[in-house]
């Protein structure tokens, strides 16, 4: 004798739908490969390019090094603002509630940081090239290339869907970390060596 109630509704479970559920590895691998390609391409160009010595200068500054150092400091300051706004948006700042304007401030601080970093990179790659004659210069060259590679990966990941919640903060932290290393080994070194000068 069966224990199944003949009046109970039948329940059917849907078959798995392809493309749903866990995100495919390509969502992470493609941005990672792009990051590596960008970093290697910049490093290779900087290594094989014959340095021109200078790429630009701005009126009011005493040297190209001063221009580069102040632009890099501006990029670092806006990147720091982006990190703080991200922590607030993720609820990681004790006692700080994310205001409605913080997401806009977060996006624009990142854009301004990137725009300030571009002429610095142009000067480094075109004017100086990828150099490694001492440890400070080597770390600066590596960090500069890694920054643009990691930034490229972050921009691609922002457009992806169904990413793990930890991925963007980790990549954003990596972008900020390599930018910090680049700033410490260039702008801060310049100011400590030659003084805070324009």
C-alpha positions in Angstrom: 0.0 0.0 0.0 1.4 3.4 -1.0 2.0 6.2 1.5 1.6 8.9 -1.2 -1.5 11.1 -0.9 -3.3 10.9 -4.3 -4.7 14.4 -3.7 -1.4 16.1 -3.1 -0.1 18.4 -5.9 2.8 17.1 -7.9 6.0 19.1 -7.6 8.5 19.2 -10.4 11.9 20.7 -10.1 13.3 22.8 -13.0 16.3 21.5 -14.8 19.5 23.5 -14.4 19.7 26.5 -16.8 23.0 27.0 -18.5 24.6 30.4 -17.7 23.0 30.7 -14.3 24.3 29.9 -10.9 28.0 30.4 -10.2 29.9 32.8 -12.5 32.3 31.3 -15.0 36.0 31.5 -14.5 36.2 33.7 -17.7 34.7 36.6 -15.7 37.9 36.7 -13.7 40.5 35.2 -16.0 39.9 37.7 -18.9 40.4 40.8 -16.7 43.5 39.1 -15.1 45.0 38.4 -18.6 44.3 41.9 -19.7 46.0 43.2 -16.6 49.1 41.1 -17.3 49.1 42.2 -21.0 48.8 45.9 -20.1 51.5 45.7 -17.5 53.9 43.7 -19.7 53.3 45.9 -22.7 54.0 49.1 -20.8 57.2 47.5 -19.2 58.4 46.2 -22.6 57.8 49.6 -24.3 59.6 51.4 -21.4 62.5 49.0 -21.7 63.0 49.0 -25.5 62.2 52.7 -26.0 65.1 55.1 -26.2 64.3 57.6 -23.4 63.8 61.2 -24.5 64.8 62.7 -21.2 61.6 64.7 -20.9 58.1 64.4 -22.1 56.4 67.6 -20.9 56.7 70.6 -18.6 54.3 73.1 -17.2 54.8 76.8 -16.7 55.3 77.7 -13.0 57.2 74.6 -12.1 61.0 74.5 -11.7 61.5 71.1 -13.3 59.8 68.2 -14.9 60.4 66.2 -11.8 58.5 68.7 -9.8 55.5 68.6 -12.2 55.5 64.8 -12.1 55.7 64.7 -8.3 52.8 67.1 -7.8 50.6 65.4 -10.3 51.5 62.0 -8.7 50.7 63.5 -5.3 47.3 64.7 -6.6 46.6 61.2 -8.0 47.5 59.6 -4.7 45.3 62.1 -2.7 42.2 61.4 -4.9 42.9 57.6 -4.8 43.0 57.9 -1.0 39.7 59.7 -1.1 38.3 56.8 -3.2 39.5 54.2 -0.7 37.8 56.2 2.2 34.6 56.5 0.2 34.6 52.8 -0.7 35.1 51.9 3.0 32.1 54.1 3.9 30.0 52.6 1.1 30.8 49.1 2.3 30.0 50.1 5.9 33.6 49.5 7.0 34.1 52.9 8.7 32.8 52.8 12.3 30.3 55.5 13.0 30.1 56.7 9.4 26.9 56.3 7.4 27.2 56.3 3.6 25.6 59.5 2.3 23.8 59.5 -1.0 26.6 61.6 -2.6 29.4 59.2 -1.7 28.9 56.9 -4.6 29.3 59.8 -7.0 32.3 61.1 -5.1 33.8 57.6 -5.2 33.5 57.4 -9.0 34.8 60.9 -9.6 37.7 60.6 -7.3 38.8 57.5 -9.2 38.5 59.3 -12.5 40.4 62.3 -11.4 43.2 60.1 -9.9 43.5 58.2 -13.2 43.6 61.4 -15.3 46.3 62.9 -13.1 48.3 59.6 -13.3 48.3 59.5 -17.1 50.7 62.4 -17.8 53.0 61.0 -15.1 53.0 57.6 -16.8 53.6 59.3 -20.2 56.7 61.1 -18.8 58.0 58.0 -17.0 57.6 55.7 -20.1 58.5 58.2 -22.8 61.0 60.4 -21.0 62.7 57.9 -18.7 61.7 54.4 -19.7 61.7 51.3 -17.6 64.8 51.4 -15.4 66.2 49.2 -12.8 69.6 50.7 -11.9 68.8 50.7 -8.2 66.0 49.1 -6.0 64.0 52.3 -5.7 63.8 52.9 -9.4 63.1 49.2 -10.1 60.2 49.2 -7.6 58.9 52.4 -9.1 59.0 51.1 -12.6 57.3 47.8 -11.6 54.6 49.6 -9.6 53.8 52.0 -12.4 53.2 49.2 -14.9 51.3 47.1 -12.4 49.0 50.1 -11.5 47.8 50.5 -15.1 47.4 46.7 -15.4 45.4 46.4 -12.2 43.3 49.5 -13.1 42.4 47.9 -16.5 41.3 44.7 -14.7 39.2 46.8 -12.3 37.4 48.6 -15.1 36.6 45.4 -16.8 35.3 43.8 -13.6 33.0 46.8 -12.9 31.0 45.7 -16.0 30.8 42.1 -15.1 27.8 40.6 -13.3 27.5 38.1 -10.5 31.0 38.6 -9.1 31.9 37.4 -5.6 31.5 40.3 -3.1 35.2 40.2 -2.1 36.6 40.5 -5.7 36.2 44.2 -6.4 37.4 45.4 -3.0 40.5 43.2 -3.4 41.3 44.5 -6.9 40.6 48.0 -5.8 43.0 47.5 -2.9 45.6 46.2 -5.2 45.2 49.3 -7.5 45.6 51.6 -4.5 48.6 49.6 -3.1 50.7 49.7 -6.3 49.8 53.4 -6.8 51.0 54.0 -3.2 54.3 52.2 -3.9 54.8 54.2 -7.1 54.2 57.5 -5.2 56.5 56.5 -2.3 59.3 55.7 -4.7 59.0 58.8 -6.8 57.1 61.8 -5.5 57.8 61.3 -1.8 61.5 60.5 -2.6 61.6 63.7 -4.8 60.2 65.9 -2.0 62.5 64.4 0.6 65.6 64.7 -1.7 65.0 68.1 -3.3 62.5 69.7 -0.8 58.8 70.5 -1.3 59.2 72.8 -4.2 57.3 73.7 -7.3 
